[in-house]
Amino acid sequence: MKILTFDIGGTEIKYALCDENFNLTEKNSIPTNAHEGGPKIIERVIEIIKSFSGIDRIGISTAGQVDSVKGEIVYATDTIPGYTGVKIKELVEKQTGIPTAVENDVNSAAVGEAVFGAAKGYQNFICLTYGTGIGGAIYLDGKLFTGNSFSAGEFGHIVTHKGGKDCTCGGNGCYEAYASTSALANAVKEKLHKDLNGREIFESFSNPEIRLIIDEWIDEIVTGLKGLIYIFNPALIVAGGGIMNEEYITQEINKRLQNELMASFRKVKVVKALMGNDANKLGAAYLASQL
Ligand SMILES: [Zn+2]
């Protein structure tokens, strides 16, 4: 089976061919040009599909909340204007005649990790992606749990500090305002007046002031995870996002959880995601293969 798989993000549309063994080849990308709006983006995806021949399935991982049954965008922020309501599956299938699976990006990544990566063999786990914000996905009894309106797993907007910092969702005190990679960078900027990204902050790990900020930030990560562990009692938590390549973070999270969790929950392990940039494309390809 030959699958063409896409990862539609706010800045880039990545795509690749995927064979029956789920090897990705012909990896490529084009700029999203999000300002042109949701419908135009899908038009360009369809043009790419038409430039290939012999494709059996299409897999699409995309930003935004996705009704994966109808294959349409339930809600997207203004990062991609006019994306809400775009019927991706219907448009693609009508114009190409190829069966198409559409899923939200964090959910696609969770499927990628479940089938090929860090969560291989696990039936119950949750995924969190730490970056500008914090994305989440829930995998229960061997499949994605997407909630009543395909929006479950918005872990970034759980309130961990009532009345705290403003958040992009319009609320305040949200987990991602304290525990995302951006929150770490903001803390360094506020306290030390230095403009550093996540990687640069860890390069200064030996600086005691930086180290203190990192340790406080990891406490924020752990606070949110404890709540999620008490709800889901997962065997595994997969932590994604470039920052998680710093092994100190997952080591510390695991150590602190062992000290702080009720005894019956301590079997949980926190591991970094393994599939990197390919997780979304592989997850979407896998979902397409199951159509
Ligand atoms: Zn929020």
Boltz pocket constraint, residues with backbone or C-beta under 6 A from the ligand:
constraints:
  - pocket:
      binder: B
      contacts: [[A, 156], [A, 157], [A, 167], [A, 168], [A, 169], [A, 170], [A, 171], [A, 172], [A, 174]]
      max_distance: 6.0
